[in-house]
Amino acid sequence: MDMLTGLLEGPQARGAFLLKSVLNPPWAMRIEDRAPLSVATMVRGSAWLLPDGGGDPVLIAPGDVAVVRGPDPYTVADAPGTPVQVTVGPDQRCSTPEGEDVTDSMALGVRTWGAAHQHAGSAVMLSGTYQAPSEIGRRLLGALPKILVRPAKAADATLIDLLASEISSEEPGQEVVLDRLLDLLLIGVLRAWPSAADSGAPAWFRAQSDPVVGPALRLLHESPAHGWTVEELAVRVGVSRASLARRFREVMGEPPVGYLTGWRLALAADMLREPDATVERVARRVGYGSAFALSAAFKRVRGVSPQAYRAGASGTGSDADLAPGPGGTVVLSPPAVRSRRGRVRRRAGHR
């Protein structure tokens, strides 16, 4: 199991909130839903993503796919200076600056919302929101930049067209279909992230393509409960023990056994959120001989016992224990250039 699999196998890949928004200029929406991760793409028209905290606005054009890491608010608008007209809250309710709830009055049908009177200048945006990250996903989410954008790709165009046609459908199993389409768009962006210049992708994500560390990571991820030693891992990878230990530390910044401990505890934290999980059962599943052994390791690394962790996280889907990720924006394209105004980013190839 690699990190993308770990991210997308969790509960956040199921029951995502998807919406088609139809917007007439001038328009601006402030997003305060505190979602851990959102994906947006334009079917028609363009949009500016404006992160809180003074980050550069980023333009997304039709076919571009943007990934926005929460939970901090941000604004989506037709232009950086357009005043906010609608705020989207934590429960996906929409309200005006005056406090009027327009969630229902602006509904246009199944998973469709926005301007009732459309014209040629209307923008059409598809968005998907992952509601609650698993603990495994939190490690990746904590490393993502605030905004990650991949310019339009031929493969994405097919997915976007399919998502646009499916998002308003109510066929049996529709939620599963939409979740998988959203996952595929997200995977496309994340797969391109480590190879981009100055991507800021973490070592454990980039290392998946390393000829020595990559296979070792896959073995650890696939069988975390196995009693791995550096010697056995080296034999399975086909290198010497010294070579594996040296290369692993160079790339990952820690030895293989240290990394395995962190991975096991991340898995354990995710499993502890399951209603019927016991500490004993979780311990066996992640490679600890007893509940006591897991509890000792969990408290040593995380500062709380498994029972206390579960009590604090149970049923909340909270982002309180999600370590803040890096700020800024990464655009997976040729180098960005600044506009004549000197403060907003555009990408080569956009008009």
Buried (B, 14 or more C-beta within 10 A) or exposed (E): BBBBBBBBBBBBBBBBBBBBBBBBBEBBBBBBBEBBBBBBBBBBBBBBBBBBEEBBBBBBBBBBBBBBBBBBBBBBBBBBEBEBBBBBBEEBEBBEEEEEEBBEEBBBEEBBBBBEEBEEEBBBBBBBBBBBBBBBBBBBBBBBBBBBBBBBBEEBEEBBEEBBEBBBEEEEEBEEBBBEBBBBBBBBBBEBBBEBEEBBBBBBBBBBEBEBBBBBBBBBBEEBEEEBEBEEBBEBBEBEBEEBBBBBBEBBEBBBBEBBBEBBBBBBBBBBBEEEBEBEEBBBBBBBEEBEEBBEBBBEEBEBBBBBBBEEBEEEEBBEEBEEBEBBBBBBBEEBEEEEEEEBBBBEEEE
